[in-house]
Amino acid sequence: MPRKKSPTTLSTKQMKRSKPINTSLMRNIEPLTENQEKLWEEYAKGQNLIAYGAAGTGKTFCLVYNALKEVLSEDSPYEKVYLVRSLVATREIGFLPGTHDDKSFLYQIPYKNMVKHMFSMYTDKEFDTLYDDLQRQETISFWSTSFLRGTTLDNAIVIVDEFQNLNFHELDSIITRVGENSKIMFAGDATQTDLQKVTERTGILDFMQILEGMPEMSKIEFNIEDIVRSGLVRSYLVSKINQGYNEKV
């Protein structure tokens, strides 16, 4: 019996496109909670977004899925998804050995696993090929904050993940890198920051206050009811929040 044709098999027409991988290979994913649905709605309006709140609520997943789906659409004005985050607490990634890709590889693994759930693939090998192709056609790129200086991000959707680990200066620098025909999304929670200095830890709150005064920006706040992880992880996160360990900065 012949093997079923893999969804990674691309037609001649697809291969002639500048981006042979398109939305036909993506799963149809729907929001699971009320606040995820709000994110979907605000995204559809073309808003820049702040996905803020409890861990385990799918903030980053929702942003990456919607961004990839839009970028891979044939009529999209956007060409790339940039995933941006701080890689090390000291931010001195430039002093670590290797290229930028070498330094950021381990930090990319959770995002690769996330993207895997967004595509219909038969085997891990086929997904690895697809993911490599997504990077090769520059649909998705991973950047650390240390490498953004002097860069202008045009025709792109920029997703700043774990933005609570960036100080005000870094957040200010990132948003001013957004160029023509681009938009920006933030995901994080000030109660989960790794920053040690009080002045740095409060920077995210000052930054969000500025963003919330912008008509182009919508904030969706996720709470305990939005936790979508199951079993032990969900129970732990709920207990942690209920006992006050997620206190405000």
N, C-alpha and C positions, 0 to 999 in steps of 0.2 A: 504494500500500500504506500503510495507516494507521501512524503512528508508534507504537512500543511505549510503553505507559503508563509514565511516570516513577515511581520509587519515592517521589518527593517529593509526589505527588498524595495528599492526605489525604482520608479519608472524612468524612462529616458527623459520625459518632460520634467520630472522632478530634478534630475541630475543637471539639467540645463539651467535651472534657476540658480540665483546667487546663493540661496539657502535651500538646499534640497530637502532638509527635514522641515516639515510643517506641522500644523495642528492635527492632521489626520492620524498621527501616531500617538496623540495624547489621549489619556482617559478623560471621560466626562465626570468631573468631580463637582459635587454640590456642597454648599456650606452645611455644617452640622449643628451649629448653634445660632441663636438670635444675633449675637454680636459678629459672628463670622458672616452672617447674611448682610449685616450693615456694612461690613468691609466690602463685600461683593458689590453692593449697591453704590457706595461712594467711589469705588474703583471704576465702575461702569460710567460714572459721571465725568471721569477724567481728572478727578481730584488727586493732589499729592496727599499722602496719608501718614498718620502716626498710629501704629498698632501698639497699644500700650497696655501693660498689665501682667497678670499672673502667668507663671510658667506652665507649659503643657496645654496651652489653649490654641495652638496651631497658628500663632501670629505670623511667623516667618513662612510656614508652609503656604498659607493663603496668599501672601504677597508674592512669593516666588511662582506659584502656580498661575496666578492671574497675569503676572508680568511675562512669563514664558509664553503663555497662550496668546497674549497680545503681540509680542515680538515675532512669533512664528506665523501670525496671520499674514496672508499675502498682501492685504491692503493697509498694513500697519505702517505708520510713519516712524516707528521705532525700530532700530536695528540690533540693539544689544541689551542684555541685562547685566548690569554691574553689581556684584555682591561685594559689599565693603564692610570691613570690621577691623578692630584692633586685634593683632595676632598675639602680642605678648604684653604682659603688664607694664613692662618698662618702655614698650614701643620702640626699642632699639633694635628692630629686626635687621636693619642695615649692617649691624655688627655681627650677625650670625653668618656662618659659612653657607655658601651656595647661592644659587640664583633666587629671584623672587618666587618662582614656581616651586623650587626646592623647599624654601622656607615656609611657604603657605600650604604645602601638600596635606599635612595632617589636619589642618583646619578646614580643608575642603571636603573631607570625608563625610561629615554629617549632611552637607548640602548635596553631595552626590547621592547619598542614600535617600534623601528627601525627593530628589528629582526622579529617582528610580520608580517611586510610587505614582508618578504623574504620567508614565508612558506604558503602553501595552507591549511588553516584551515576553518572549517565550523562555529565554535563558539569560543567565547573568552575563555570558559572553556577548550576546547580542546587545544587551544594554550597555556594556562597557564600550562596544563599538559606537553605539549611538551617542553616548556621552562624550566620547573623544571627538566625534563629528560635530557635536554642538559647540565644543570648545574650538575646534579647528575652523568652523565657519563663523566663529566669534559671536555666537548667539549668547553665550554665557561666559562671563569672565570674573575672576576672583581677584580682588584688590585689597591690600592692607592700607591703612591710613598713612603709613610711612612712605608710600609710593605715589601718593596723589598730588603732591606739590607740583605746581606748574602745569597740571593736566586740566584740560577742559573736556567735559563729558557731553558730547553732542549726540542727538538722535538716540538717546538711551533712556532706559528705566533704571534708576540707581536705587538699590536696596541697602540701607545701612542697618546691619543686624547687631544686636546686643549694644545698642547705642548708649546704654547706661554706663558702659565702660570707656566712654570717650569724654574728655573734658570739654568745657565750653569752647575753647580755642579750636580744638579739633573739629567739633561739630560745625562751628562757624566756617572753618576752612573748607569742609566738605560741601556744604550747601552752596558756597560761592563758586564751586567747581562745575555746577550744573550749567550746561550750555544751551544752545539752540535746540528746540524740539525735544526737550528732555523733561522728565519729572522724577521726583524723589520720594522714597518711602522709608519710614523709620520703624524699627521693631525693637522693643525692649521694655524694661521695668526698672525704675530707679531703686527699688528695694532689693535688687539683685546685683548691685554694682560691685565690682572688684576694686574700685578706686579707694585709696586710703585717706587722702587729704580731704578734709571737710569742704574746702573751697572748690575742689574738683568734683566732689560728690553732688554738690548743690548746683553745679553748672548745668546739668541736664534739666533741672526744674526751670532755671532761668531761660534756657534754650526753648523748652516747650512752651513757656509763656509767650515768647516771641512768635513762635509758629502758630499758636492758637489765635493770634491776632491777625492772621493772614487769611483772606477769603479763599485763596487757592488751596488751603490746607484743611483736611478733615481729620479729627481724632476719634478713634474707636477704642474705648476702654474695655478690656477683657477682665472678667472676674472669676470667682470660684465656680460659677455655674457653667463656664465655658471650657473647663478642663476636659479635654477629649481623650486623654490617655486612660487606659483601663487598668483594672487590677491593683496591684501593690503600688505602682507609681502614682496613680490617681489618689489612692487612699493617703499616701504619704504627703502629697502636695496639699490636699485638703486639710489634713491634720496640722501641717506646718502653718498654713494661713490662719486656721481657727485659733491656734495658740499664740498668734501675734508675732511670729518670727519674720513675717514680711512687713516690718514697720517702715513708715515713710522715712526718707532721708532727713 
